[in-house]
Amino acid sequence: MPEIGSHAVLGLLQGLTEFLPVSSSGHLILARDYLGLLGSGDLAVDAVLQLATALALVVYFWRDILRICYTFLYWITGRPTEATERTLLLAIIAGTIPAIIAGLLLEDAMETVFRSAELVAYTLIAGSLIMLAAEYLAKSGTATLTWTKGLVIGLFQCLALIPGMSRSGMTISGGMFMGLTRPEAARFGFLLAAPILIGSGLKKLIELESSGTLSTMGAPIAAGFVASFLSGLLAVHLLLIIVRRTPLTVFVVYRLLLAALILLLA
């Protein structure tokens, strides 16, 4: 069925671009606009694809996530916990709150105003400037993670609600501005993304089921889910390798070229 192939392409694109600093939501909008893929404007389907990439995060970082869960359980039951693990937990909680609030406030705009290819072009450029500033102005590698730094990185994550900004690009940049090294910022950004991706994906999955969309489009959505999960695993692994060896400028070049192409074709 064409729908299965189309959603598999969307899933592949989502998985590859969710964790690379190039904006997954922006690429999904462009794919629908320029390639004629089905599901145009369907933010709910996008969120289900994000749920698949969240699962990829859970699988890839299962040891870290298990330690965080144990730390939370030990903490609320009064058992002793390691200071570094407790700090990581508090940083993730603090960093998640702004994205929850912003997501609820901007949900309508995300469905309408933020679905413009031209907007994606300009935000690709804006995000690139932030990433360049992080590379050349931030004093990365000079600090350790705290819950307040997690909160600030969470505010940077809110920028990713606008297609074209990139969740990983903004959280890595925010982490570097807070003094973390590029690999440290990338790892924390991935762990910070998991609760938001899981929460938004489950919320939209329930909406799809209640509206009957899931039963009528079950196979295409499943194809997209599998493609997004597998490509997401690959993208996580690749980015962790890249950020240890290469500055974010390699992604900035791609983002600027893509923005120029969008504006040229607009």
N, C-alpha and C positions, 0 to 999 in steps of 0.2 A: 504494500500500500504506500502511496506517496507520502501520506501523513507520517508513517513510521520513519521513512527515510529523512523527512524534513526535521522531525523532532530529534532524531539521532544526530543530525548535523548541529542542531541547536545545543544538544547535550554535550557534544564534543567541543564545541566552541566555548560553552559555559565552563566546562572543566578546565580547559587549557588556559582561559583568560581570567578565571576567578582568582587564582593565586599568583599570576604574573601581574606586575604593576601596569596593566594596560587597559583595565576596566572591562569586566565581563558584561555588565548591563549595557554599556555602550556598544559592545560588539554584537550583542543580541539584537539591539535596536537596528543597527546597521545591516545585520544579516537579513532581517525581515524587510527592511526598506529596499535594499539593493539586490537581494537575491530572491525575493518573492517567496520566502518560506512561510509556511502556514503558522497560524497562531499570532498574527500581528497584534501588538498591543496587549498581549495577555500576560500581565504581571504575575498572575497566579501560577501559570506554567513556569515562568522564570524562577519563582520561589521554590517550586518543586525541584527544579534542576539544581538550585542552590542547596536544597536539602541533600541531594546526592553528593555534592561537593563537601558538605558538612560531614557526611558519613565518611568520606575519604579522609578528612582531617582526623576524625575519631579513630579510624583504623591506623593511620600513619603515626599519630601521637598517643596511642592507647596507653603507653606506660606513663607518660606525663599526665594524661587526663585521669588515670586511675589514682595516681599519687595525689592529685588535686582533690578528687572525691574523698579519698581517705582523710586528707587533711581537714576537709570540711566536716566530716563526720566526727573526727577526733576533737575538733575545735568546739563544736556545739555540745559535745558530751563531756567536755572538761578534761579530756585526755591530753597529754603533752604532744606538741607538734614542733617540727623543725622551723626555725625562724624564716629561712629562705622560702620554704614551701608555703608557710602562712602568708608571707608577703606577696608571693605570686597569686595566691587565692584572692587576697584583698584587692590586688591590682586588677585582676580580671573582673571582680564584682564592680569595682569603682568605674572601670572602663566600659562596662556593659550598660550601665544605667543611662548615660547620655544617648546612646544609640537607640535604646528602647523608647525614650521620650521623644526623640527627634523622629523616629520611624512612625510613631502614632500620630504626631502632629503633621507630618508631611505625606501621609499615605495617599490622600487624594491627589496631591500634586505629582506624586510618583506615578500615578495611573494616567495622568493627562499631560501636564505642562512639561514634565521631565522626559517625555517620550519623543523628543525631537532630535533628528540627526544633526541639525545645525548646532543645537545646544551641546551635543556630544563633542563636536569639533572644538568649540570654545573651552569646554571643561577639560578636554585632553590637553590643551595648551596651558590652562591654569594649573592643572595638576602637575604638568611637567615643570613649571616654574617652582612649585613647592618642592619637588623632588631634587631639582638642581640646587635650590637653597640649602636643603638638608645635606647634600653631598659637599658643598663648598663653604657653607657658613656654620653648620652645626659642629660643636665640639664633641663628636661621638667618641665613645670609649672612655669617657671620664667619670661616669657615674654608674650606680647600681639601681636596680628597679625598686621603686617604692609605690605605695598605693596612690599617692598624689600624682606620680608620673604616669601610672596606669590610667588615672582619670583624664589627664591631658591627652594621652594617646587615644583614649576613647572619644574625646572631642574631635580629634583628627579623623577617627573612623566615621563619625557622623557625616563628614564631607563625601564619603563614598555613597551616600544615599542619592547623590546627584550623578547620573550616568556620565561616565567619562573620567571621573576623578580616580577611581580604583581604590578598593579597600586596602589591599596589600601595599600599594604605593603610598597611601596616606598614613597607615599605621607604621610602616618602616620609617617614613620621613619624620613622623611625630616622635618615634622612639629615638631617632638620631638627634633630634632637637633636644630631647630630654637627657642626652649624654650616653645612650646605649650604643654599642657597636652595631653595625649593619646586620650581622647574623643574629645577635641578641634581639634586636628590634623585629626581625622577620619571625623568629620563633615565637615571641610574645604576641605579635600580630596574628599569627595563625591560631594560637590558643584563644585569643580574645575574640576572633571571628566565629568560633564554633557555637557559642550560645545564641548569637544573633541569627546565624544561618539556620540552625536547628529550629529556633522559635518561629522565625518568619516562614520557613518551609512547612512546618507542621500546621501553622495557622492557615496558610493558603491551601494546603492539602485537604483540610477539613472543609474549607469553603468550596473546593472543587467537588468534593463528595456530596455536600449538601445541595449543590446546584445541579447535580446529575452529570456534570462535565466529566468526572472521573470515569463513570461507567461507559460513556460514549466514546471517550478518547483514551481508554485504559492502555491499549497496546502502544500507541504513539508516545504517550507519556512515559511508559515503562522503558521503551527504547531510549528515549532521551535521558532517563534516570541512569540507566546502565552506562551509557556513553559518557555522561557527566562524571559519574563515580570513577571510572577507569582513567579517564583523561585527567581528572582532578588529582588522583594519586601521583601520576606522572609529573604534573605541574608543580606540586608541592616539593617533590624530590629535586626537580630541576632548579627551582628557585633557591632552595637552601644551598645547593652547590654554587649557583651563580653569585649569590650575595657574598659568599666567602672569598670570591676571586675577582669580582667585577663590580664597579660602581653602578649606580642606577642610571647613569647617563646612556647606557646601551638601550634601555627601555625608553628614555626620553626621546632619543632619535626616532624610534619607531612611532611613538605617540605623535610627534610633530609631523612626520611624514603622513601618517594616517589623517590627522586633522587637515593638512593641506589638501589631501585628496578629497576629503568630504566637502570642503568649501569649494573646491574646483568643480565638483560634480553637482553642487547645490543649485 
